Amino acid sequence: MLWVALVSGESFAQMKLASELSDEQIEISQQQAVTIAQRYTHGRLLSVQRMDDHYRIKILNHKGAVHIVTINAKNGEVDLSQ
């Protein structure tokens, strides 16, 4: 399998499998977005919202803090600007 690293100085959790997107698929699915978000920050999924060109995912970590992870729906990158 081919691994693609998302370059932004972030952790290994931001990496995703290139094979997760098929040639015909133009956007990632909600489940793929959740998988990427849970690689970025571990915890229990609270909610997923689709907003225009990104997914907004809330995750509760083991310390009780809520993290909001924004995933680009076109390419699966973690959007650090949101």
PyRosetta script that sets phi, psi and omega in degrees:
from pyrosetta import init, pose_from_sequence

init()
pose = pose_from_sequence("MLWVALVSGESFAQMKLASELSDEQIEISQQQAVTIAQRYTHGRLLSVQRMDDHYRIKILNHKGAVHIVTINAKNGEVDLSQ")
pose.set_psi(1, 147.1)
pose.set_omega(1, -179.9)
pose.set_phi(2, -96.9)
pose.set_psi(2, 127.7)
pose.set_omega(2, 178.0)
pose.set_phi(3, -101.6)
pose.set_psi(3, 137.5)
pose.set_omega(3, 177.7)
pose.set_phi(4, -116.2)
pose.set_psi(4, 122.2)
pose.set_omega(4, 178.8)
pose.set_phi(5, -91.0)
pose.set_psi(5, 132.0)
pose.set_omega(5, 176.5)
pose.set_phi(6, -86.4)
pose.set_psi(6, 116.6)
pose.set_omega(6, -172.8)
pose.set_phi(7, -84.5)
pose.set_psi(7, 111.6)
pose.set_omega(7, 174.9)
pose.set_phi(8, -161.4)
pose.set_psi(8, 11.4)
pose.set_omega(8, -179.8)
pose.set_phi(9, 77.2)
pose.set_psi(9, 13.0)
pose.set_omega(9, -178.6)
pose.set_phi(10, -93.8)
pose.set_psi(10, -179.5)
pose.set_omega(10, -173.3)
pose.set_phi(11, -77.0)
pose.set_psi(11, 174.3)
pose.set_omega(11, 177.3)
pose.set_phi(12, -59.0)
pose.set_psi(12, -22.9)
pose.set_omega(12, -179.8)
pose.set_phi(13, -62.7)
pose.set_psi(13, -18.8)
pose.set_omega(13, -179.7)
pose.set_phi(14, -84.0)
pose.set_psi(14, -4.7)
pose.set_omega(14, 179.2)
pose.set_phi(15, -77.8)
pose.set_psi(15, 148.8)
pose.set_omega(15, 178.2)
pose.set_phi(16, -138.8)
pose.set_psi(16, 156.4)
pose.set_omega(16, 176.9)
pose.set_phi(17, -73.3)
pose.set_psi(17, 129.4)
pose.set_omega(17, 176.7)
pose.set_phi(18, -62.8)
pose.set_psi(18, -28.2)
pose.set_omega(18, -178.1)
pose.set_phi(19, -74.7)
pose.set_psi(19, -5.2)
pose.set_omega(19, 178.7)
pose.set_phi(20, -67.5)
pose.set_psi(20, -23.9)
pose.set_omega(20, 177.3)
pose.set_phi(21, -107.2)
pose.set_psi(21, 122.5)
pose.set_omega(21, 177.5)
pose.set_phi(22, -79.8)
pose.set_psi(22, 167.5)
pose.set_omega(22, -179.4)
pose.set_phi(23, -62.1)
pose.set_psi(23, -33.3)
pose.set_omega(23, -177.6)
pose.set_phi(24, -87.1)
pose.set_psi(24, -15.9)
pose.set_omega(24, -176.7)
pose.set_phi(25, -81.8)
pose.set_psi(25, 122.7)
pose.set_omega(25, -177.4)
pose.set_phi(26, -98.3)
pose.set_psi(26, -12.3)
pose.set_omega(26, 176.9)
pose.set_phi(27, -140.7)
pose.set_psi(27, 157.6)
pose.set_omega(27, 176.2)
pose.set_phi(28, -81.2)
pose.set_psi(28, 154.7)
pose.set_omega(28, 178.7)
pose.set_phi(29, -81.4)
pose.set_psi(29, 168.1)
pose.set_omega(29, 176.8)
pose.set_phi(30, -60.4)
pose.set_psi(30, -42.5)
pose.set_omega(30, 180.0)
pose.set_phi(31, -64.3)
pose.set_psi(31, -39.0)
pose.set_omega(31, 176.8)
pose.set_phi(32, -64.1)
pose.set_psi(32, -39.5)
pose.set_omega(32, 177.9)
pose.set_phi(33, -62.9)
pose.set_psi(33, -41.9)
pose.set_omega(33, 178.7)
pose.set_phi(34, -63.6)
pose.set_psi(34, -43.0)
pose.set_omega(34, 179.5)
pose.set_phi(35, -60.4)
pose.set_psi(35, -43.9)
pose.set_omega(35, 178.8)
pose.set_phi(36, -64.8)
pose.set_psi(36, -44.0)
pose.set_omega(36, 179.9)
pose.set_phi(37, -62.4)
pose.set_psi(37, -39.2)
pose.set_omega(37, -179.7)
pose.set_phi(38, -73.4)
pose.set_psi(38, -20.7)
pose.set_omega(38, 171.1)
pose.set_phi(39, -74.0)
pose.set_psi(39, -34.0)
pose.set_omega(39, -179.1)
pose.set_phi(40, -73.3)
pose.set_psi(40, -44.3)
pose.set_omega(40, 177.5)
pose.set_phi(41, -141.0)
pose.set_psi(41, 122.5)
pose.set_omega(41, -176.0)
pose.set_phi(42, -79.8)
pose.set_psi(42, 144.4)
pose.set_omega(42, 177.6)
pose.set_phi(43, 156.2)
pose.set_psi(43, -168.4)
pose.set_omega(43, -177.7)
pose.set_phi(44, -93.9)
pose.set_psi(44, 131.9)
pose.set_omega(44, 179.2)
pose.set_phi(45, -68.0)
pose.set_psi(45, 127.6)
pose.set_omega(45, 176.5)
pose.set_phi(46, -100.9)
pose.set_psi(46, -45.3)
pose.set_omega(46, -179.2)
pose.set_phi(47, -162.1)
pose.set_psi(47, 159.7)
pose.set_omega(47, 175.6)
pose.set_phi(48, -134.6)
pose.set_psi(48, 130.8)
pose.set_omega(48, 175.3)
pose.set_phi(49, -127.9)
pose.set_psi(49, 135.7)
pose.set_omega(49, 173.9)
pose.set_phi(50, -95.1)
pose.set_psi(50, 124.3)
pose.set_omega(50, -179.3)
pose.set_phi(51, -132.2)
pose.set_psi(51, 107.2)
pose.set_omega(51, -179.6)
pose.set_phi(52, 50.8)
pose.set_psi(52, -108.4)
pose.set_omega(52, -174.2)
pose.set_phi(53, -104.0)
pose.set_psi(53, 21.7)
pose.set_omega(53, 177.7)
pose.set_phi(54, -150.7)
pose.set_psi(54, 162.9)
pose.set_omega(54, 173.8)
pose.set_phi(55, -105.9)
pose.set_psi(55, 138.2)
pose.set_omega(55, 176.1)
pose.set_phi(56, -110.9)
pose.set_psi(56, 114.2)
pose.set_omega(56, -171.7)
pose.set_phi(57, -119.1)
pose.set_psi(57, 126.8)
pose.set_omega(57, 177.5)
pose.set_phi(58, -101.7)
pose.set_psi(58, 129.7)
pose.set_omega(58, -179.9)
pose.set_phi(59, -129.6)
pose.set_psi(59, 133.5)
pose.set_omega(59, 177.4)
pose.set_phi(60, -96.0)
pose.set_psi(60, 120.3)
pose.set_omega(60, -179.5)
pose.set_phi(61, -85.6)
pose.set_psi(61, 176.5)
pose.set_omega(61, -175.0)
pose.set_phi(62, -67.7)
pose.set_psi(62, -15.6)
pose.set_omega(62, 178.1)
pose.set_phi(63, -93.3)
pose.set_psi(63, -1.5)
pose.set_omega(63, 178.7)
pose.set_phi(64, 93.4)
pose.set_psi(64, 4.3)
pose.set_omega(64, 178.7)
pose.set_phi(65, -87.3)
pose.set_psi(65, 141.9)
pose.set_omega(65, 177.6)
pose.set_phi(66, -96.0)
pose.set_psi(66, 126.6)
pose.set_omega(66, 176.7)
pose.set_phi(67, -110.2)
pose.set_psi(67, 136.2)
pose.set_omega(67, 174.6)
pose.set_phi(68, -107.2)
pose.set_psi(68, 120.5)
pose.set_omega(68, -179.1)
pose.set_phi(69, -114.0)
pose.set_psi(69, 128.6)
pose.set_omega(69, 179.5)
pose.set_phi(70, -105.9)
pose.set_psi(70, 125.2)
pose.set_omega(70, -177.3)
pose.set_phi(71, -116.7)
pose.set_psi(71, 128.6)
pose.set_omega(71, 176.4)
pose.set_phi(72, -67.0)
pose.set_psi(72, 123.9)
pose.set_omega(72, -176.6)
pose.set_phi(73, -72.8)
pose.set_psi(73, -19.4)
pose.set_omega(73, -178.9)
pose.set_phi(74, -81.4)
pose.set_psi(74, -38.9)
pose.set_omega(74, -172.8)
pose.set_phi(75, -129.9)
pose.set_psi(75, -3.9)
pose.set_omega(75, 176.6)
pose.set_phi(76, 81.5)
pose.set_psi(76, 7.8)
pose.set_omega(76, 179.5)
pose.set_phi(77, -76.0)
pose.set_psi(77, 145.5)
pose.set_omega(77, 172.6)
pose.set_phi(78, -74.1)
pose.set_psi(78, 124.2)
pose.set_omega(78, -177.6)
pose.set_phi(79, -92.5)
pose.set_psi(79, 105.7)
pose.set_omega(79, -176.8)
pose.set_phi(80, -81.6)
pose.set_psi(80, -8.2)
pose.set_omega(80, -178.5)
pose.set_phi(81, -84.9)
pose.set_psi(81, -12.1)
pose.set_omega(81, -177.2)
pose.set_phi(82, -81.4)
pose.dump_pdb("model.pdb")
